[in-house]
Amino acid sequence: MSATTPAYAELYDVPQEHKDFVALVRQLAQEQIAPRSAEIDATAEYPWDVRKLLAENDVLALPFAEEFGGMGTGTLMLQMAVEEIAKVDASCALILMVQELGSLPIQLFGSQELKERFLPRCATGEWSPAFALSEPEAGSDPASMRTHAELDEATGEWVINGQKNWITNAGIADFYVVFAKTDREANRITAFVVEKDREGFDPGQLEHKLGIKGSPTGQPSFTDVRVPQENVIGEVGRGLGVALGTLEHTRLGAAAQAVGIAQGAIDYALAYAKERIAFGKPIAQLPSIQDKLAVMQTKTAAARELLYKACALADRKDPQAPKYSSMAKLFASDSAMEVTVEAVQVLGGYGYVKEYPVERYMRDAKITQIYEGTNEIQRLVIARQMLR
Ligand SMILES: Cc1cc2nc3c(=O)[nH]c(=O)nc-3n(C[C@H](O)[C@H](O)[C@H](O)COP(=O)(O)OP(=O)(O)OC[C@H]3O[C@@H](n4cnc5c(N)ncnc54)[C@H](O)[C@@H]3O)c2cc1C
């Protein structure tokens, strides 16, 4: 073991008070969110009741520092909570994930004034943020975005025009972190906060998706939307760094969501296999079913270890943290996809119908390979860091 890679026990020894909080999140998830999951998926409605539950129990305060009313308990604690919620409902896990994604640009790069204006009301759960980077023609390659902002010298305001795509929390967010070109010749991007009530802002239509149906995904547009200088996050022209610096952390949320989805599917498939009788005995006694369950649990346990290590490295601001964050996202999401397909197989025909939750787990797992940077992009990022 190299001097820069501490033993794992040192890395993520979880204090008892954090374990107690995770136990509370697990209880809320199992007792109050799980009974709602099938309905949330069927109706594709944003679960305001679950959001309120998470806010009232300080779960939405997890991504924030104590000075802004947050829990101040760090990355590992946050992602353990995401995992517990995703075990029963991946859409509801996104409520917590986007509470981080849409506010982290301000936390990491924003002025003290922006922090004081936005973070405390996010920590209480009163406000929901959104992170608006992707566009119809610019997903994996955000530098090719078309949304642009120009400075009106007369008023000192920035005027934003353009269209975003695939934006989680569209329509329900109180403010959007919007990335726009501010120098097309030099290809420079700037990050802005746009409040939902700014004139010229339209939250747009929502998508009809394969999974995570309780999480709204939309196409907000900006027509001559004016924001003051104070709404610039970080430096003018440094917005791509704001976006990538944020995603470096928040893709751990996608990894935690994937681990939770996988574990939820395993728990259900295992319980089912113990009850389902074929050829006179429970299918759990069949070697081929045992083989599936063993591989499913092994992959998920390995993904969880990688995730927790990546979280611990992020909390220590270790130089290896970005690489581990990408590796955790890549491995956990690919594992979740494989595990949930196998969970459907364990249930046979019952796995393929909506009366049983495993087909939902399989549909929900797919997005973890796509957002927060596709897995193809994660492979590029990991290799690039290895070659440095
Ligand atoms: C449900 C949902 C929620 C989302 N939420 C948000 C959000 O809140 N905010 C936000 O900004 N975005 C969000 N996204 C957007 C998401 O991050 C993008 O979809 C993703 O980055 C991929 O971009 P794209 O869809 O344009 O695909 P493309 O970039 O067009 O990629 C298409 C395919 O080509 C591959 N590819 C592209 N470039 C390369 C390369 N250089 N090397 C190898 N393969 C490559 C990709 O991996 C992919 O397989 C969301 C998407 C979805 C579906």
The ligand as a Gaussian input file, in Angstrom:
#p B3LYP/6-31G(d) Opt

LIG

0 1
 C      -33.239000      11.534000     -16.950000
 C      -32.088000      12.457000     -17.244000
 C      -31.754000      13.442000     -16.328000
 C      -30.715000      14.325000     -16.595000
 N      -30.454000      15.369000     -15.732000
 C      -29.596000      16.350000     -16.090000
 C      -29.469000      17.544000     -15.326000
 O      -30.096000      17.706000     -14.286000
 N      -28.642000      18.523000     -15.789000
 C      -27.932000      18.403000     -16.940000
 O      -27.219000      19.337000     -17.293000
 N      -28.017000      17.268000     -17.692000
 C      -28.835000      16.256000     -17.310000
 N      -28.965000      15.119000     -18.069000
 C      -28.204000      15.021000     -19.304000
 C      -27.134000      13.935000     -19.291000
 O      -26.070000      14.329000     -18.493000
 C      -26.753000      13.694000     -20.767000
 O      -27.815000      12.979000     -21.351000
 C      -25.462000      12.932000     -20.899000
 O      -24.383000      13.736000     -20.505000
 C      -25.221000      12.467000     -22.344000
 O      -25.417000      13.503000     -23.255000
 P      -26.332000      13.236000     -24.549000
 O      -27.610000      12.680000     -24.069000
 O      -26.363000      14.469000     -25.350000
 O      -25.577000      12.104000     -25.345000
 P      -24.361000      12.305000     -26.380000
 O      -23.333000      13.190000     -25.788000
 O      -24.930000      12.656000     -27.704000
 O      -23.788000      10.830000     -26.425000
 C      -24.397000       9.795000     -27.190000
 C      -23.524000       8.551000     -27.077000
 O      -22.204000       8.824000     -27.588000
 C      -21.230000       8.560000     -26.579000
 N      -20.141000       9.524000     -26.666000
 C      -20.223000      10.872000     -26.828000
 N      -19.005000      11.418000     -26.840000
 C      -18.117000      10.404000     -26.697000
 C      -16.688000      10.312000     -26.634000
 N      -15.916000      11.389000     -26.743000
 N      -16.130000       9.093000     -26.510000
 C      -16.910000       7.980000     -26.398000
 N      -18.260000       7.990000     -26.438000
 C      -18.850000       9.189000     -26.580000
 C      -21.981000       8.706000     -25.253000
 O      -21.338000       8.026000     -24.209000
 C      -23.330000       8.117000     -25.607000
 O      -23.269000       6.708000     -25.548000
 C      -29.965000      14.195000     -17.794000
 C      -30.285000      13.164000     -18.688000
 C      -31.334000      12.333000     -18.444000
 C      -31.694000      11.289000     -19.475000

